[in-house]
Amino acid sequence: MNVQFRWGAHALVVLVVALLGALLTFVPAGNAAGTQPSATAEPSASAEPSASAEQLARPRYSPPKGPIFNNPLGSAEAQYRVLNQVQDAIKHARRRSTIKVMSWNIMSRSVVTTLLNAQKRGVRIRALMDHSNLADIPNPYFKRLRRGFVAQNQNLRRENWSYARTCKRSCRGRGGQAHGKFYLFSHTGTARNVFMEGSANLTAASATNQWNDLFTFVGDIPLYSFAGSVFDQMWRDRPVRAAFVKKKTANGTLYFSPYRGPNFNGDPIQRLLDNVRCKGALNVGNRRTIIRVAPDVIRNERGLRAARRLKQLWNQGCDVKIAYTILGRDSHDVLRSSSGRGPVPLRHLVQDFNGDRQFDNYFHLKAISINGVVGRNRRAHVLMNGSSNLSGMASASDENIMIMRKPGATLAYQRFITHWFDNPPRSARPLPLRPGAAPVDPYAHVDMD
């Protein structure tokens, strides 16, 4: 049956007025923290919305899964892409939910404000970092976080109190440092059991001075629970007998160091490299395995072992490119040797943009992508990421290492590393040193491990 509607003149006027009113009052949605940050200043979190405003603005928020990368030379959005992923999850954390933060350094005004606002909403927070970033350098932001938690705890039940602590050396070992970078959210927006890990600390420098990655997992309960149990061990800040532990889930295998204890049966990164073969790949056009390495640091005996294996793989025909920030002399000599196919392709991905002979920006990833033959698999896509450099210090420290067999993610890292290897950032011409001036340390502002 067809029904026809007839509009009178009065009804038509009412409709037009309503439409005009809607158009005049419409305001495009901005980001959750207010205006976009400038390229040189950290974004402010002072305008963080209340929980009710949050829910009205983004009622279906859920953190995007998979990998993301930032670019310190890009727009404000590109610079803060990784840091904002963590902050958005904090802003949308539900009342009575739990957040666990492990960051080698916490030095960001906006992150601290966002965490304190989450505590006010009734979120229970544990924030942990390495003690050297409180004892050895001024860190007013972490001090503010710790004081703020204590002050706001007075208005809460004891079981809902929040805390910020540090570990002297490794939290679960006897040396090294608390170098992990992972973030746990029991319930943020519509997502539960969220685990984020990668190379990024909660610092302004992670956005404006470093290239970083972050991988987000949503709803992997075994992975979330395992990482949470290791965090709880770290929180107690006592050495544990089984310091090296791992958990395999549908998403991959997550490892935590230090490399000691009854479960340790070899460096998982070295074992991965030892299992690579160079020829016969069925997922690469020229059938040669592609390896992209961005470890930030390659040095000490552990870095030397990796360098020797990468040189072997290059000589055997693999397509290898290595982007680094710090390279030990022994590792350098191995990788640049003229034997076999000649030197392995290396790129020192650092930038001195004002010519003062100190590096201002630098690659901070700790990642390896392998596209080709791994073991008997001739169509393998394997990705390693996390907080662990190829160094001796990393083997003694609290580190998170994730190894995944995900084609899309592996190729995303391969493209990212290859792009910056092929298009390195430009540095300014070094300024001349004044006669008698002391030598300048180019790594003065670089995270050395």
C-alpha positions as CSV (number, residue, x, y, z in Angstrom):
1,M,0.0,0.0,0.0
2,N,1.4,3.4,-1.0
3,V,1.1,6.3,1.6
4,Q,1.5,9.9,0.6
5,F,2.5,12.6,3.1
6,R,1.2,16.1,2.6
7,W,3.0,19.0,4.3
8,G,1.3,22.2,5.3
9,A,2.9,25.6,5.1
10,H,3.3,25.7,8.9
11,A,5.0,22.3,9.1
12,L,7.5,23.3,6.3
13,V,8.5,26.5,8.2
14,V,9.1,24.5,11.4
15,L,11.3,22.0,9.5
16,V,13.4,24.8,7.8
17,V,14.0,26.6,11.2
18,A,15.1,23.3,12.8
19,L,17.6,22.5,10.0
20,L,19.1,26.1,10.2
21,G,19.5,25.8,13.9
22,A,21.3,22.5,13.6
23,L,23.7,23.9,11.0
24,L,24.5,27.0,13.1
25,T,25.2,25.0,16.3
26,F,27.3,22.2,14.6
27,V,31.0,22.3,15.7
28,P,33.5,19.8,14.2
29,A,34.9,17.4,16.8
30,G,38.5,18.0,17.9
31,N,41.0,15.8,19.6
32,A,40.3,14.7,23.2
33,A,42.9,17.0,24.7
34,G,41.8,20.2,23.0
35,T,43.9,21.8,20.3
36,Q,46.7,20.0,18.4
37,P,50.1,20.4,20.0
38,S,52.7,22.6,18.2
39,A,55.7,21.0,16.6
40,T,58.0,22.3,19.4
41,A,55.8,22.1,22.5
42,E,54.2,19.2,24.3
43,P,50.4,19.1,24.1
44,S,48.6,20.1,27.2
45,A,46.2,17.7,28.9
46,S,44.6,20.4,31.1
47,A,41.5,20.4,29.0
48,E,41.0,16.7,29.3
49,P,37.2,16.0,29.2
50,S,35.3,14.5,32.1
51,A,34.2,10.9,31.8
52,S,30.7,11.9,30.8
53,A,31.9,14.3,28.1
54,E,34.2,11.5,26.9
55,Q,31.4,9.1,26.5
56,L,29.2,11.6,24.7
57,A,32.0,12.5,22.3
58,R,33.3,9.0,21.6
59,P,30.9,6.4,23.0
60,R,32.4,3.6,20.9
61,Y,36.1,4.2,21.6
62,S,38.4,1.2,21.4
63,P,42.2,1.5,20.9
64,P,43.3,0.5,17.3
65,K,44.9,-2.9,17.1
66,G,48.3,-3.6,15.6
67,P,51.4,-1.4,15.0
68,I,51.8,2.3,14.7
69,F,54.9,4.5,14.3
70,N,55.6,8.2,14.9
71,N,57.7,10.7,13.0
72,P,59.5,13.5,14.9
73,L,59.9,15.4,11.7
74,G,56.2,15.3,10.7
75,S,53.1,17.2,11.8
76,A,52.1,17.3,15.5
77,E,49.7,14.4,14.8
78,A,52.6,12.4,13.3
79,Q,54.9,13.2,16.1
80,Y,52.5,12.3,18.9
81,R,50.8,9.4,17.2
82,V,52.4,6.8,19.5
83,L,52.2,8.8,22.7
84,N,48.6,9.8,22.0
85,Q,47.7,6.1,21.5
86,V,48.6,5.5,25.2
87,Q,47.1,8.7,26.4
88,D,43.8,8.1,24.6
89,A,43.5,4.7,26.4
90,I,44.2,6.4,29.7
91,K,41.6,9.0,29.0
92,H,39.0,6.4,28.2
93,A,39.8,4.0,31.1
94,R,36.6,3.1,32.9
95,R,35.9,3.9,36.5
96,R,37.1,1.1,38.8
97,S,39.4,-0.3,36.0
98,T,43.1,-0.8,36.4
99,I,46.1,0.7,34.5
100,K,49.6,-0.7,34.8
101,V,52.4,1.4,33.3
102,M,56.0,0.2,32.8
103,S,58.1,2.9,31.2
104,W,61.9,3.3,31.6
105,N,61.2,7.0,31.9
106,I,58.1,9.0,32.7
107,M,58.7,12.6,31.9
108,S,55.8,14.2,30.2
109,R,53.5,16.9,31.5
110,S,50.5,15.8,29.5
111,V,50.9,12.1,30.4
112,V,51.1,13.0,34.1
113,T,48.0,15.2,33.9
114,T,46.1,12.5,32.1
115,L,47.0,9.9,34.7
116,L,46.0,12.1,37.6
117,N,42.7,12.9,35.9
118,A,42.1,9.2,35.4
119,Q,42.8,8.6,39.2
120,K,40.2,11.3,39.9
121,R,37.6,9.4,37.9
122,G,38.2,6.3,40.0
123,V,40.8,4.4,38.0
124,R,43.4,2.4,39.9
125,I,46.9,3.1,38.6
126,R,50.4,1.6,39.1
127,A,53.2,3.5,37.4
128,L,56.8,2.1,37.4
129,M,60.0,3.5,36.0
130,D,63.8,3.2,36.3
131,H,65.2,5.0,39.4
132,S,68.0,6.6,37.4
133,N,65.5,8.9,35.7
134,L,64.6,10.4,39.1
135,A,68.0,10.3,40.9
136,D,70.3,11.3,38.1
137,I,68.3,14.0,36.2
138,P,65.7,16.6,37.2
139,N,62.2,15.0,36.7
140,P,59.6,17.4,38.0
141,Y,56.8,15.5,36.1
142,F,57.3,12.1,37.8
143,K,57.6,13.9,41.2
144,R,54.3,15.6,40.5
145,L,52.7,12.3,39.6
146,R,53.9,10.7,42.8
147,R,52.8,13.6,45.0
148,G,49.5,13.9,43.1
149,F,48.7,10.2,43.7
150,V,49.4,10.5,47.4
151,A,47.2,13.6,47.7
152,Q,44.3,12.2,45.8
153,N,44.5,8.9,47.6
154,Q,43.1,10.6,50.7
155,N,39.7,10.9,49.0
156,L,39.6,7.2,48.0
157,R,39.2,3.8,49.7
158,R,42.6,2.2,50.3
159,E,41.9,-0.6,47.8
160,N,41.5,2.1,45.1
161,W,44.7,4.0,45.8
162,S,47.2,4.7,43.0
163,Y,51.0,4.7,43.3
164,A,54.1,5.6,41.4
165,R,57.4,3.8,42.1
166,T,60.9,3.3,40.8
167,C,63.3,0.3,40.6
168,K,67.0,0.6,41.2
169,R,68.6,-1.5,38.6
170,S,66.4,-4.3,37.2
171,C,63.2,-4.9,39.1
172,R,63.3,-8.7,38.8
173,G,67.1,-9.1,38.5
174,R,70.3,-8.1,40.2
175,G,71.8,-5.7,37.6
176,G,70.9,-3.8,34.5
177,Q,67.9,-1.4,34.6
178,A,64.1,-1.3,34.4
179,H,64.0,-0.7,30.7
180,G,60.7,-2.2,29.7
181,K,58.0,-0.2,27.8
182,F,54.5,-1.8,28.1
183,Y,51.1,-0.6,29.2
184,L,48.1,-2.6,30.5
185,F,44.4,-1.5,30.6
186,S,41.8,-3.8,32.1
187,H,38.9,-1.8,30.5
188,T,39.2,1.3,28.3
189,G,36.3,2.5,26.2
190,T,34.6,-0.7,24.9
191,A,37.9,-2.7,25.0
192,R,39.0,-5.1,27.8
193,N,42.4,-6.7,28.4
194,V,44.4,-4.2,26.4
195,F,48.2,-4.7,26.2
196,M,50.5,-2.2,24.4
197,E,54.2,-2.7,24.0
198,G,57.1,-1.4,21.9
199,S,60.0,1.1,22.1
200,A,58.2,4.2,23.3
201,N,58.6,5.6,26.8
202,L,56.1,8.1,28.3
203,T,58.2,11.1,27.5
204,A,57.9,14.2,25.3
205,A,61.2,13.2,23.7
206,S,59.6,9.9,22.5
207,A,57.4,12.1,20.2
208,T,59.6,15.0,19.2
209,N,63.2,13.5,19.2
210,Q,62.8,9.8,18.5
211,W,61.3,7.4,16.0
212,N,59.3,4.8,18.0
213,D,56.8,2.0,17.5
214,L,53.9,0.7,19.6
215,F,51.9,-2.5,19.1
216,T,48.5,-2.9,20.6
217,F,46.7,-6.1,21.4
218,V,43.0,-6.2,22.4
219,G,41.2,-9.1,24.1
220,D,44.1,-11.5,24.2
221,I,43.4,-12.6,27.8
222,P,46.4,-15.0,28.2
223,L,48.8,-12.3,26.9
224,Y,47.3,-9.6,29.1
225,S,47.3,-11.8,32.2
226,F,50.9,-13.0,31.6
227,A,52.2,-9.4,31.2
228,G,50.2,-8.4,34.2
229,S,51.8,-11.1,36.4
230,V,55.3,-10.1,35.3
231,F,54.4,-6.4,36.1
232,D,53.3,-7.5,39.6
233,Q,56.7,-9.1,40.1
234,M,58.4,-6.0,38.9
235,W,56.3,-3.9,41.3
236,R,57.7,-5.8,44.3
237,D,61.2,-4.9,43.2
238,R,62.9,-8.1,44.3
239,P,65.0,-10.5,42.3
240,V,63.1,-13.6,41.2
241,R,64.7,-17.0,40.5
242,A,62.9,-17.5,37.1
243,A,63.6,-14.1,35.7
244,F,63.4,-15.2,32.1
245,V,59.8,-16.2,31.2
246,K,57.8,-16.5,28.0
247,K,54.2,-17.0,27.0
248,K,52.9,-18.2,23.6
249,T,49.4,-17.1,22.5
250,A,47.5,-16.8,19.2
251,N,49.2,-13.4,18.6
252,G,52.8,-14.6,19.1
253,T,55.3,-15.3,21.9
254,L,56.0,-12.7,24.6
255,Y,59.3,-12.9,26.5
256,F,60.6,-11.0,29.5
257,S,64.2,-10.8,30.6
258,P,66.7,-10.7,32.5
259,Y,68.4,-13.6,30.7
260,R,68.8,-15.8,33.8
261,G,67.0,-18.6,35.6
262,P,65.9,-22.1,34.9
263,N,63.7,-21.2,31.9
264,F,66.5,-19.5,29.9
265,N,67.7,-21.6,27.1
266,G,69.2,-19.0,24.8
267,D,68.6,-15.5,23.4
268,P,65.3,-15.7,21.5
269,I,66.5,-13.0,19.0
270,Q,69.7,-14.8,18.2
271,R,67.8,-18.1,17.9
272,L,65.5,-16.4,15.4
273,L,68.4,-15.1,13.3
274,D,70.1,-18.5,13.4
275,N,67.0,-20.1,11.9
276,V,66.9,-17.8,8.8
277,R,67.9,-19.0,5.4
278,C,68.6,-16.7,2.5
279,K,67.5,-18.5,-0.7
280,G,64.3,-20.1,-1.9
281,A,61.8,-17.6,-0.5
282,L,58.3,-18.0,-2.1
283,N,56.9,-14.7,-0.9
284,V,59.7,-12.5,-2.4
285,G,60.1,-11.7,-6.1
286,N,63.8,-12.5,-6.3
287,R,63.4,-15.4,-3.8
288,R,66.0,-13.8,-1.4
289,T,64.9,-13.4,2.2
290,I,64.5,-9.7,3.2
291,I,65.8,-8.7,6.7
292,R,65.4,-5.2,8.1
293,V,67.1,-4.5,11.5
294,A,66.5,-1.4,13.6
295,P,67.9,-2.2,17.0
296,D,69.0,1.3,18.2
297,V,72.0,-0.2,20.0
298,I,74.3,-3.0,18.7
299,R,77.3,-3.6,21.0
300,N,79.0,-5.7,23.6
301,E,79.3,-9.5,23.2
302,R,75.5,-9.9,22.5
303,G,75.6,-7.3,19.8
304,L,78.7,-8.8,18.3
305,R,77.0,-12.3,18.0
306,A,74.1,-10.7,16.2
307,A,76.5,-8.7,13.9
308,R,78.4,-11.9,13.0
309,R,75.1,-13.7,12.1
310,L,73.8,-10.7,10.1
311,K,77.1,-10.6,8.2
312,Q,76.8,-14.3,7.4
313,L,73.3,-13.8,6.2
314,W,74.4,-10.9,4.0
315,N,77.2,-13.0,2.5
316,Q,74.7,-15.9,1.9
317,G,72.5,-13.6,-0.2
318,C,69.9,-12.2,2.1
319,D,68.7,-8.6,1.5
320,V,69.9,-7.0,4.7
321,K,69.6,-3.4,5.8
322,I,70.5,-2.1,9.3
323,A,69.4,1.2,10.8
324,Y,71.1,2.0,14.1
325,T,71.9,4.8,16.6
326,I,74.8,3.3,18.6
327,L,77.2,0.7,17.1
328,G,80.1,-0.9,19.1
329,R,83.5,-0.8,17.4
330,D,83.8,-4.7,17.2
331,S,80.3,-5.0,15.7
332,H,81.1,-2.2,13.3
333,D,84.3,-3.9,12.1
334,V,82.4,-7.2,11.5
335,L,79.5,-5.5,9.6
336,R,81.8,-3.3,7.5
337,S,84.3,-6.0,6.6
338,S,85.1,-6.3,2.9
339,S,84.9,-10.1,3.0
340,G,82.2,-12.1,1.1
341,R,79.8,-9.7,-0.5
342,G,81.5,-6.7,1.1
343,P,80.1,-4.4,3.8
344,V,76.6,-5.0,5.1
345,P,74.3,-1.9,4.2
346,L,74.2,0.3,7.3
347,R,72.6,3.6,8.0
348,H,73.3,5.8,11.1
349,L,69.8,7.2,11.6
350,V,70.6,10.2,13.8
351,Q,70.1,13.9,13.1
352,D,71.9,17.0,14.2
353,F,69.7,19.7,12.9
354,N,71.5,22.7,14.3
355,G,75.1,21.7,13.7
356,D,76.2,21.7,17.3
357,R,77.7,18.2,16.9
358,Q,75.1,16.7,19.3
359,F,72.4,14.4,18.0
360,D,68.9,15.9,18.4
361,N,66.8,13.2,16.8
362,Y,67.5,9.4,16.5
363,F,66.0,6.1,15.7
364,H,64.7,4.4,19.0
365,L,63.1,1.3,17.6
366,K,64.3,-2.2,18.7
367,A,62.8,-4.2,15.8
368,I,63.6,-6.9,13.2
369,S,61.4,-7.9,10.3
370,I,62.1,-11.1,8.3
371,N,60.3,-11.8,5.1
372,G,61.3,-15.1,3.4
373,V,62.7,-18.4,4.7
374,V,62.7,-19.2,8.4
375,G,63.3,-22.8,9.3
376,R,61.2,-24.9,6.8
377,N,58.7,-22.1,6.1
378,R,59.6,-20.6,2.8
379,R,56.7,-18.0,3.0
380,A,57.6,-16.7,6.5
381,H,56.7,-13.3,7.9
382,V,58.3,-12.9,11.3
383,L,58.5,-9.7,13.4
384,M,60.4,-9.0,16.6
385,N,59.8,-5.8,18.5
386,G,59.8,-4.5,22.0
387,S,62.2,-2.7,24.4
388,S,65.4,-4.8,24.0
389,N,68.4,-3.6,22.2
390,L,71.2,-5.9,20.9
391,S,73.4,-5.2,23.9
392,G,74.8,-6.7,27.0
393,M,72.9,-4.3,29.2
394,A,69.6,-5.5,27.7
395,S,70.3,-9.2,28.7
396,A,70.6,-8.1,32.4
397,S,67.6,-5.7,32.3
398,D,63.8,-5.9,32.5
399,E,62.8,-6.0,28.9
400,N,59.8,-7.0,26.9
401,I,60.4,-8.9,23.6
402,M,57.5,-9.9,21.3
403,I,58.0,-12.3,18.3
404,M,55.0,-12.5,15.9
405,R,54.3,-14.3,12.7
406,K,52.0,-11.7,11.2
407,P,52.4,-10.8,7.4
408,G,50.7,-7.4,7.6
409,A,52.6,-6.3,10.6
410,T,55.9,-7.7,9.4
411,L,55.6,-5.8,6.1
412,A,54.6,-2.6,7.9
413,Y,57.8,-2.7,9.9
414,Q,59.8,-3.6,6.7
415,R,58.3,-0.6,4.9
416,F,58.9,1.7,7.8
417,I,62.6,0.8,8.3
418,T,63.3,0.7,4.5
419,H,61.7,4.1,4.0
420,W,64.0,5.8,6.6
421,F,67.0,3.8,5.5
422,D,66.5,5.1,2.0
423,N,65.4,8.6,3.0
424,P,67.5,9.4,6.1
425,P,67.0,12.7,7.9
426,R,69.3,15.5,7.0
427,S,71.8,17.0,9.5
428,A,73.1,20.6,9.4
429,R,76.8,21.2,8.6
430,P,78.7,20.9,11.8
431,L,79.7,24.2,13.3
432,P,83.5,24.8,13.6
433,L,85.0,24.1,17.0
434,R,86.6,27.0,18.7
435,P,90.3,26.7,19.3
436,G,91.0,24.9,22.5
437,A,87.3,23.9,23.0
438,A,86.6,20.6,24.7
439,P,85.3,17.8,22.5
440,V,81.5,17.5,22.1
441,D,79.8,14.3,23.0
442,P,77.3,13.7,20.2
443,Y,75.3,11.2,22.3
444,A,74.8,13.6,25.2
445,H,71.0,13.6,24.8
446,V,70.7,10.0,23.5
447,D,69.3,7.1,25.5
448,M,72.5,5.0,25.5
449,D,70.8,1.7,26.1
